[in-house]
Amino acid sequence: MIRFCSQSLYKNARFLTGLPNQTKCAKICIVGGGPAGFYAAQHIIKTLPQCEIDIFERLPVPFGLVRFGVAPDHPEVKNVINTFTKTAKSPQVRFVGNVNFGIDINLQDLKESYHAVILTYGAEQDKTFGIPGENLQNVISAREFVGWYNGLPRDKDLNVDLSNESVVILGQGNVAVDAARMLLSPLDELKKTDITEHALAKLADSKVKSVYLVGRRGPMQVAFTIKELREMINLKGCSSIFEKEHFRGIPNLIPNLVRPRKRLTELLVKSALETSPKPSSKEFRPLFLRSPLAILGDSRVTGVEFGLNTLEGTELENQRAIPTGEREVITSGMVLRSIGYKSVCPDPSIPFDNKRGRVINTKGRVEHGVYSAGWLSTGPVGVILSTMSNAFETGANVLDDIRQEVINLNEIRPGINAIISKLDAKGVQTVSFDGWEKIDKEEVTRGKALGKPREKIVDIKEMLQIAETGKKVID
């Protein structure tokens, strides 16, 4: 059902924080149904009752990285979906799923139809090393691996071979640690989560015993958080093994560190120097001061050649890795690359920095009437909390531009009517939030039969069938 901004929405309402008393409805669209998009919408509707916000999402389902990026064994992080659902059910907000920005609609379509356009479609491509062997079989990006076990439709058929005992993960951020934990966690624990059944089946036959988490710098520069480290150290049936020589002198630096780096370093030092590895069948092995030079193998990966580094610089967290000229090879049957993401530019009219992989913006302002938020705006940094802060800032900038009449609400904008006409002409089946709730209900039902919170549907065609009918249509 299409909802319109009507007199009933804002009769007798007052604009907050000095916004003028308008008789016109602000028509705003958001491209991207992930955390940044929902947080931007949440901030705007709290202050601007006289608005209509349409959230366009490429997939038939909402929530972006909360659904497809958060690890299955971190259900508490996904509780933010309850807040997003409340926003989506606001009479001021409309979710429109299965709309591919850059194909089904473009930026000019949106600028002609809305007073303000907020781009929040995230970062979906991987950064690469540009070294020999990156295209070998079983060299996989961590983003794809996470999408595979989390039910992202485009990664459902990823060819993951876990027949070798050793895996090398290149990178030392939270995503890298999540991937390591999934590879090393007891299957009985994973069965209780919403991990996909196809991933569970592969993990059940996994031969993986050792996971190397390799970084080019040292323990003082790791990007993972203390929560992620603590989970790995306490993981059942797994030992965490560190190279003690890489921690020389670090205990002396701890008193002068600021939180949270101080707490993280304390735990690293305790784990490396004061704790004996527990007897176990699996190993988690963080390695430091190594840069990959080549991934080895003929058709499939057999190992990684590293150059050994030393650190240079006085600022601990900004020290640079300098090659020593020494080399080392680690044997491995699988390599996961986890060195960050970058955004894409689906529409050539978007001001875009191809080198940095993000929209060109100044505090969320892209051009007149066009804004950005989230990883598309900042680059792939931070966690959901930082995305929230950034999206709130962008939402505040939209409100400020309305307040100062930089955005002229007296200009007529057709809003959703014009966009739906274009989508109908192209035969695009859109999915409302009600349609998502049908998918959600079916996933929970399937999960219950398996003893899980949900079993995610990974086929878009099936999602569309369920959204339209409430149940799967048998071909």
Secondary structure as UniProt FT lines:
FT   HELIX           7..10
FT   TURN            11..12
FT   TURN            17..18
FT   STRAND          26..31
FT   HELIX           35..47
FT   STRAND          51..57
FT   HELIX           64..68
FT   TURN            72..73
FT   HELIX           75..79
FT   HELIX           80..88
FT   TURN            91..92
FT   STRAND          93..97
FT   TURN            102..104
FT   HELIX           107..113
FT   STRAND          116..119
FT   STRAND          125..126
FT   TURN            132..135
FT   STRAND          139..141
FT   HELIX           142..150
FT   HELIX           153..155
FT   TURN            156..157
FT   STRAND          166..170
FT   HELIX           174..184
FT   HELIX           187..190
FT   TURN            191..192
FT   HELIX           197..204
FT   STRAND          210..214
FT   HELIX           219..221
FT   HELIX           226..233
FT   TURN            236..237
FT   STRAND          238..240
FT   HELIX           244..247
FT   TURN            248..249
FT   HELIX           250..253
FT   HELIX           254..256
FT   TURN            259..260
FT   HELIX           261..269
FT   HELIX           270..274
FT   STRAND          282..287
FT   STRAND          290..297
FT   STRAND          300..312
FT   HELIX           316..318
FT   STRAND          320..331
FT   STRAND          334..337
FT   STRAND          341..342
FT   TURN            348..349
FT   STRAND          352..353
FT   TURN            354..357
FT   STRAND          358..359
FT   TURN            363..364
FT   STRAND          365..367
FT   TURN            368..369
FT   STRAND          370..372
FT   HELIX           375..378
FT   HELIX           384..403
FT   TURN            404..405
FT   TURN            409..410
FT   HELIX           416..425
FT   TURN            426..427
FT   HELIX           433..449
FT   TURN            450..451
FT   HELIX           460..469
//
